[in-house]
Amino acid sequence: MIANILIGLVALLHVYFMYLEMVVWDKPLGLKTFRLTPEFAAASKALALNQGLYNGFLVAGLAWGLWLGQAGFAIKVFFLGCVAVAGIVGALTVNRRIFFVQGLPAIVALAALILL
């Protein structure tokens, strides 16, 4: 149950990321969150929309795994692994904060899923 709660929290984080990237990327909240200039936000809006869509797919996969319960173990592992890798790559290529906001929660949820 602890693992499923953590997985649910990871999924909710990605719903929020999806919202930030798809809806408010070029609005004050998006500009502040991602430390963007209005010009850069306008120029990269289509890329952010695409990135938000990928976050939505991660949410769908995590929700699918949760919905399947025990039968969704492998699906949960796969999608948490995807989130963890995305967090690591984001930290290495964009900003270290991404690891702590995205990668670490997924790694903790994955550890709880496997060990508990």
Secondary structure, DSSP 4 states (H G I P E B T S, - for coil): -HHHHHHHHHHHHHHHHHHHHHTSTTSHHHHHHHT--HHHHHHTHHHHHHHHHHHHHHHHHHHHHHHHGGGGHHHHHHHHHHHHHHHHHHHHHT-THHIIIIIHHHHHHHHHHHH-
